[in-house]
Amino acid sequence: MISTGIKTALTSIIRIQPNGVIHSTSSLCRAFSTSVTSVASPAESSSSSPLDQFRDTVSRQSRFTELVGRSWSVKELRRKSFDDLHKLWLVLYKEKNMLLTESNICRQNGVYFPQKERQQKVKKSMAAIKVVLGERKRDKIAQSALNAMQEQDETENLS
């Protein structure tokens, strides 16, 4: 099930029914909803073939007219929990692999790959997640160093 933090962030882009089913015109949001479901419970995945998750479910014609959402900003991601960031990373990773597969298929067939900007948006979102995790790691290291210094001061004061 999708956490409430992610639901809140996505409600401006998508429509979430009370039973948790997500409806969207953006393939990234569709990938997010199916990936979070499959991450949460792999037995519930309904694809006919495991390789289907590397193909875009939207028809090629509709991808030329369909608008794509934006990438996640660092400011938005700072409010997310580690679990939400982990789930989002997996969704973005699947989206990246799907886009690379579609790009290679288009290149092999000699046709134009629609919505090239999607790859850049996924890449920027993944980079933003790395930034947030790096900030958290540096904060944790600094906090543990501060605690160690405080403990050392306390032991020196007792002596």
Secondary structure, DSSP 8 states (H G I E B T S, - for coil): ---HHHHHHHTTTSEE-TTS-EE-S-HHHHHHHHHHHHHH-GGG---SSGGGGGS-SS-HHHHHH--------HHHHTTS-HHHHHHHHHHHHHHHHHHHHHHHHHHHHT---S-THHHHHHHHHHHHHHHHHHHHHHHHHHHHHHHHHHHHHHHHHH-
